[in-house]
C-alpha cells in the first residue's frame, strides 16, 4: 500500500494545475495574507509546492525561494508554469529534509500536513531548518463548516487519502505542540474544504 499518497500525486501531476484553477480566488486571497508576513530579505523554503500555485505568485516578494515537492513529476510540472530568477526547484521529502539546520527565514507548506501520514516528522524538520524566530506558513484544509463530501469521496476512490481530518482548533493545537507560537489562523473559503491560514513563529 502507498501510505504516503506518492503514487497518486505522480499520476495526477499533469492534471493538477487545471484542477486547482477552480481555487484561483481562494489562492489569490491566501497570497494576500501571506504577503503581509514576507520581506524582500527572506530566504523561503516551500514544501509540497505542487505545480507552483503559490510559488509564482509569491517568489517576487522575497530574496530567494526554494520550491520543493516529494513528487518529481509535480516538480517537473511546476517548472513549466513560469520563470523567476530567484526560484530554485528540488525534490524533497518534508519528513527528511536535506538542508542544514537554521537555513531559512520562512517555510511555507500549503495544503499538505493533513495528507501526510506522519506530519509530526515534517514539523520537526521544519523547526530544524528554520532560523530562530523564523516563520512557518501552513495553510491547511480543515473540516470546519460545510464541505463537499461527494467530491472528497470521489477523490478517495481514485487513490487520494486524507490522514487527518482536523478542525482549525485541532490544527492550531497540533502545530503549537511542536515548538511554534501561533501568530494567526484565519479561515478562507475554498474547495473542497475551507482553509485555515496558519502562521506561526519558531520559538
N, C-alpha and C positions, 0 to 999 in steps of 0.2 A: 504493500500500500504506500502511495506517495503521501507521507504525513506532512509535507511542507507546502503542498499545493504547487510545487515547482512544475510538474508535468502539465498541469492546467495552464499556467501562465506562459509556458513555452509554446503551447498550441494556440493560445489566444492572442499572442503578442501582435500579430499582423492586423487583428480586428480592434485592438484596444483603443487606438486613437479615435476611430469613428464612434465606438461605443460611448466613450467619455465625453464626446461633444454634447451629449444630452445634458451634461452637468456644467456647461460653459458658464452659465450665470452664477452658479454656486462657486466655481473656481475663481471667477472674477471678484466676487465678494470675499472669498477666502484670501486671495492675494492682497486685497486691500487691508485686511487685518494684519497679515504677516509683514507687509512693507513697513509698518509703523515700528517694527522691532528690529529692522535691519539697518546697518550703516555701511557706508562705502568702504570702510576699512575691514569689514568682516571677511573671514575665510569660512565658507559654508560647506558642510558635508550633507548631501541629500541621500537618504536611504530609500529604497523602494521607489525609484524615480519613475517607474512605468515608462511611458513613451514621451515624457517631458512636459506633462500638464502644468507643473509648477516651474520647472527648470527654466524654460524660455521666458516666462512671464517675470521671473524674479532675479535672474542672474545679473542683469544690468544694474541692480541696486547695490551690489557688493563688489569686493575686490577680487575674490576667486570663488568659483562654485564647482564642487566636485560632485557629479551626479552618478549614482550607482544603483544597481539592482542585482538581485541574485540570479535573474534570468538573462542569459546572454542575448537571447532574441529580443527581449524588451529593450536592452541597451542598444542593439542594432537599429531597432525601430526609432528609438529616441534620437539617435544621431541624424536620422533623415528629416526630422521635423524643423530644423533650423540651424543657425550657425552663430555662435557668440564666441569671441576671442577668449573670454575668461572662463569658459566651461571645459572641464576635463571629465570624460566618461570612464567608468570602470565597472567591472563585475565584482560585487562584494556580497558576502553573507552577513547580514546585520548582526547575527549572533556570534560571529567570529571575524571581526574586522582585522585588516592587515596594517592599519595605521598605528603610529606611535601614540603613547599617552599624551594628553594635553595638546592635541594638534589643531583643533578647530574652535572658532568662536561660537559657531552655531551649528546645530544638527537639525535637519528637517526630515521627518518621516511621516508621510501623509498616507492615511487610509491603509495602514499595514499592520499595526500592532494587534488588531483584533483577528487577523487571519494568520497569525504566527502561532504555531503550537507551543513555543517557548518564548513569549515576549519578555519574560524576566531576563533572559540572556541578552536580548537586544538592548534593554535598558542598562544593564551592567556595562555593556560595551560602549554604549553612547556616553555614559557617565565617564568612562575611562578616557575616551578620545577627546572629550570636551575640556577646554581650559577651565580653570577655576572661575566660577561665576558665569560660565558660558550658558548659552540659551538652547533649550530644547523646544522645538516647534513640532507638535504632533497632532495635526488634525485627524480625527478618527470618527468613523461612522458609529453611531450609538443608537440604542433601542429605546429612546425617549419618544413618546407620542406615537402617531400612526406611521406605519411603513408598509411598503408593498410586499406582502407575504408571498404572493404568487410569483413575482419576479425572483425573489430570493430562492424559492423552491425550484424554479426552473434553472437557475444558475447552479444550484446544488446537483441537479440531475445531470449536468454536463461536466461535473467534476470540481466545481468551486466549493471550498469549505470555509466556514467561519468557526473559529475555535473559542471565541469569547464574545458573548452577546451582552456587552457592557451597556449600562445606562451611564449618562455623563458623570454622575457622582461616583460610580464604581470605577470608571476610568481615572478620574482625578485621584481617588484614593490609591489606586494601584501605582500610578506614576510617582506620587509623592512618597510612597513607601520605599522607593529606590534612590534616594539621595537627591531629590529635586524639591524646590519650593515653588508652589503654584503662583503664576502671575495672573493668568486669566483662563477662562474656559467658556467662551461664547458659543451659542448654538446657531448654526446656519442651516437653512432648509436646503436639502439636496436629495438626490435619487441614488439608490433605492431607500436610503436612510438619511436622517439628519446627521450633521457633523458637529462634533464638539471641537472647536479650535483651541486645543490645549497648548498653553505656552508656559514654560517653567524654567527656572534657573537651577543650575547645578550648585549645590550648597558648598 
